[in-house]
Amino acid sequence: MRSNNCLVANRTMSSTVEAFSDSRALPSVVGTIHRPARPSRDALVLTHGAGSDHNAPLLVSLATALAETGVTVLRCDLPFRQQRRSGPPRGDGSEDRAGLERAIELFRATSAKRIFLGGQSYGGRQASMLVANIPHFADGLLLLSYPLHAPGRPDQLRTKHLPNIHLPTLFVSGSKDPFGTPHELKTAIKLLPARTSFLSIDGAGHDLGFGKRASKRFQSVPTQIAEAFSKFFSQS
């Protein structure tokens, strides 16, 4: 998986981190790719929430942690963020889902054996809607801080598409997330006909302890998620 303009940005002990851009078709795929020194042939397309981009601190730390386990990770900007560097998404999200679809297709042209799709908040919701519409399009889902409902509106659940998800799905959410309590999420997760797992981060809010920077209390969260990811999807 090579980009039109692929520049080495950094090298760690266990992975190479490169800028990634592919505009041979639309929507363009833009972001950063983490290539493990010893790849496992598992790959993950990982995207951001409505108010962020692919450089969100949690995504960077999580991609690094997953690369250390052998997973190739593409952190990518959704099309709405490529168009505007700030502000929320507009429309019904169809273009953003198309962007995730194209990112998956790029990975299919590589040696990756299993391809996972994941996102934080809005990005995770779009990922879940994509695989609900295209069954078996990926090998599994990683949903970080799934926005089950708007804060203070538990009567307006975003669950209509969940019964159409037939992929193994790992949910990760903070115990103090105003977009969905652990109890609410566990109830919603039962709607999925697929194998699921739920990791609750005690004391964390919607950002899982990673705002503009990581809170010391939650610095281990990326490692926790990476370990849960490896354990859960090793059973697939």
Secondary structure, DSSP 8 states (H G I E B T S, - for coil): ---SS-EEEEE-SSEEEEEEEE-SSSS-EEEEEEEESS--SEEEEEE--TT--TT-HHHHHHHHHHHTTT-EEEEEE-HHHHH-SSS---TTSHHHHHHHHHHHHHHHTTT-SEEEEEEETHHHHHHHHHHHHSTTSSSEEEEES---S-TT-TTS---TTGGG--S-EEEEEETT-TT--HHHHHHHHTT-SS-EEEEEETT--TTTTBSSSB-GGGTTHHHHHHHHHHHHHTT-
